[in-house]
Amino acid sequence: MDGLRGFGGVPDAFARARLSDGGVAGREFVEALPARVAVFLQRWGLRVTGPGMYGVTALVLPVERVDGTAAALKLPAPDEESAGEALALRAWGGEGCVRLLAQDAGTGTLLLERLDEGRHLSGLAVRDSRRAVEIVGGLLARLTAVPAPAGLRRLGDVVAGMLEEAGSGVLARVADGRARALVGDCAAAVREVAEEPGDRLLHWDLHYDNVLAGGREPWLAIDPKPLAGDPGFELLPALVNNFRAGEVRWRFELLAEAVGADRERARAWTLGRVLQNCLWDLADGEQPAVVQLGVAESLLGRVR
């Protein structure tokens, strides 16, 4: 891993995580990373200006362009959920989201507008929950107003897979009977709207830490997991962030109003998102998260 430090402080911890979680593909990604960084620094005329930042699947280096403007070089590992990120960012054109400056289709490497990585919406949310939800709602209204371009994953396919999995007996692994019934009701709710999955451009992951302060706008979305579908599928992250059971209903109403969604459809799609997260928990050998079940209880009118 030591060789990675030669390119703007690429974190060893990120490399170790990819080696641990990414299997053969993760090793190939890590081994190719130093050369990949060097290629794009040269190709786009960039200079690294600080330590690298990283999440689960991507390394981001703060850089400066030849003209002195700040930018961010994003080097993602291959990841199905992030496929199409450049396509989505180009469709949005910087309206409500980070601006795409350049891309390499072969590797998925992106050059992005530099935002303030030290100021996430999660900081504001601790002080003012309603204002944070209003900001997310405003961003979602702008993002979901854009028709999804061709070539993106489609919500109809995603939900078909979810319902097939839910019907395969996997829900029997939910140990608590009340929780099992809630997850089953989530599946029933999304089944009612599955035949009309929508065609809007969805971010799919607009939680508070994916909203950063910007220079040209106060807050902008980053790191989309692009999907073509119904805006109602976008609401859950802002319901579970800083979860408070007593706020679920007004948060839901505010967000549904912001994206112009029919309440019953938005409720069904939000329950579908709860189902998705619960299925992911079960696939990881865990029980459905209490917060997810709390949202389902509130939207189904079963709060104890």
N, C-alpha and C positions, 0 to 999 in steps of 0.2 A: 504493500500500500504506500510505502514511502514515496515512490515515484509520482504519485498523484499530487503531492504537495507543491510540485514545481509549477503548477498552473493556477495561480491566484488562490492558493489555499483550499483546494478541493478537499472536503472533509473526509478523513479516514472513516468516521462513523457511517457516513452515507455509503461508502464503498463496502464496508462490512455488512451493512443491512442488505444491500443488493446481492452480495454473495450468499448471505444466509437465506433470503427469501426468494431469490430469482432463479435458482437452479442453474442449469447450463446457460440459459439466456442471460441470467444475471451476471455470471462470470464473464461471458463474452462482452457484455456491456461495460463492465468495470475495466477489463483489460484494454478495451478500445478507447476508453474515455480520455486519457491524456492526449493521444494523437488527435482525437476528435476536437477537443478544446483548442489545440494548437491550430488545426485547420481553419476553424471558424474565426479565431482571433485574427488570423492573417487574411482570410477571404473577405471579411467585412471591415477590416481596418480597426480593430478594437484593442483597447488596453484595459486589463483587469484593474479595478480600483479598490477592491476590498475582499474580505473572506467570502467564500461560497456559502450559499444558503441551500437548503434541501428539504423536501418533504418525503413522501413514501417512494415516489417513482422518478423524480426529476431533480437535477442539480441546476441551480441558478447562480450565475456569476454576475456581480455588478461590474459594468464596463463603461468605458468612455469611447465615443466615436471620434473619428478624425477631426470633425468640426467642433469637438469639445462637449457635445451634448451627452448626457447620461442615458444609459440604456441597460437592459438586462438580457443576458445570454442564457436561454433555457435549453438544457440538454436532457430530454426525457428518455427514460428506458422504454422499450416497447410495451405498450399497455392498451388493451382493447378499449377501455373506458375513455381514454384520452385521444383516441384516434379521431381525426377530424378537427382538432383544436384550431389549427390554422384556418381551416375552411370556415369555421364559426366566427373567429375573430375578424376575418376579412368581410364576412357578411354583415357583422355589426358595425364595422368601420370606426371603432373607437367610441361609439355611442353607448354610454353606460358601462363600458368595459375598457380594459387595457388595450392600447393600440398596437397592432402588429406592424413591425418595421421591415422585417425580412424573414424568409423561411427557406429551409432546405427540405424538399419533399422526401428525399431519399432516407434521411436520418430522423426527420421530425424536429430538427433543431430550429429554434425560434429566436429572433431578435425582437425584443419587446420594449415598449415605452417603460421608462423607469418610474415607478411609483415609490411611495414612502413605506418600505417594508417594516418600519418600526411602528407604524400606526395602523392597526387592524380595527375593524368595526367592533370587535369583541371588547376593546377597551371602553368604548362609549356605551356598549350594551350593559356593562356592569353598573354604570351610573344612571342610564336612562333607557330602560327596556323599550318603551313605546317609540322613542325616536329611532332606535336601532331597527325596529321592525318596519317603521315607516320608510327608512332608507332602503332596506331590502325590497320592500314593496315597490318603491319607485324605480329601482334598478330592474326588477323583474318585469314591470310594465313595459319598459323600453326594450328589454331583450326579447321578450316573448311576442312583441309586436312584429318581429321580423319573420317572414316565412323561412322554413328550413330549406337550405340548399340541398340539391341532390347529392347522394353519396354518404349521408350520415346514417348511423344506426337509427332504427325506428322503434318508437315506444310500443307499437303493436306487436313487434317481434319479441321485445323484452317481456311484455306482460304475458304473452302466450307461453313463454318459457317458465315464467313464475307460476302461472296457474297449473301448468303441467306438473311442475315439481311439487306444488302444494297438494295436488290430487294424487300423488304417488305414495302417500302414507307417511311422508316425512314429518308432518305435524304431530304424529304420535310421539315424537321425541320431545315435545314440549311437556315437561314434567308436571307442571301445575295445571289442574283442570280448567280453572278460570282463564288462565293465560292461553291455554289451547283453544278455548272457545272464542276468545277475542281474535286470535290470529285467523281462525277459521272464518269469522265474520268479516275480517278484512278481505280475505279471498273472495267471499261472496259479494262484497260491495264492488270490488274492482271488476269482477266478472260481468256486472251489469253495464259497465261502460267500455269494456274491452273492444267491442266492435267499432267504436268510434275513437281511435287513439289520438287524433289531431295531427296538425302539420306545422306547428310553430317551432321556432328554433329555441331549444331549451338549454339552459346552463347545466342543470342536473345536480349541481353541488354548491349552491350559493349559501354556504354557511358564513358566519361572521368573520372567520379568519380568511375567507376568500374575497373579502371586500377591503381594499386598501385606500388610504388617503392619496389623492393625486394633486398635481399642480394645476391642470386645466379644469378639473372638476373636484369637488370636495371628496367624493367617494367613487371608486370604480371597481368593477368585478374583475377577478383574475381566475385562472385555472379552470376553465370550463371542461365538463365531460359531455360533449355535445350529443344531443339527441333530438330527433324530430318527434313532436308529440303535443299533448294537451298541457297548457299552462298550469292546470291543477296539480300536475305531478311535480311542480317546483316548490311547493309551499312548506314541506316538512322540515327542512333544515332550520328555518327561522322559528319553528314551533318547538324544536328540541334544544336549540342553543339556549344556555342559561335557563333550563327548563323550570317552569313554575306551573303547576297544574292549574292554578286559578287564572292563568293568562292564556291558556290554549284557545279558548273560544274567541276572545277579542283579537288575538293575533291572527287566527284563522280568518275572521271576518275582514280584518284590515287588508290582509294579503289577497284574499279572494276578490275583494272590491278593487284593489290596485290592478290586478291583471284582467279584470272584467269577466270573471268566471261565474257561471251558474253555480250556486252554492252546493246543490246536491251532487253535481258532477265533480266539483272541486273536493268535496268531502270523500267521494268514492276514490278519486285518484290519490288523495292524501293517505287514505287507508291502504291503497295499493302500495304506496311507498313504504308504509309501515310493514306490510307483508314482505316486501323485498328485503328490508333490513333484517327482519326476523329470520328469513330464509338464509341470509348470509351468516347470521349468528349461529344457526343450527349447523351450517356447513363447516363452521370453524370449531364445532364441538362445544358451543356455548348455548346457554338458554337465552331467549329473547330479552333484550335490555328493558329494564324497568321503565325508562323514559319513553321508549317506543310504545309500550303497553299503556302508559299514562295518556299519551296522545289518543290512542285508539279508544280508551275508556271515555275520554271527554267527547270525542266526535260521535261516539255511539250512544252518548247519554247515559253512561253507566258508572260515573264517578261515585266511589263509595262515600 
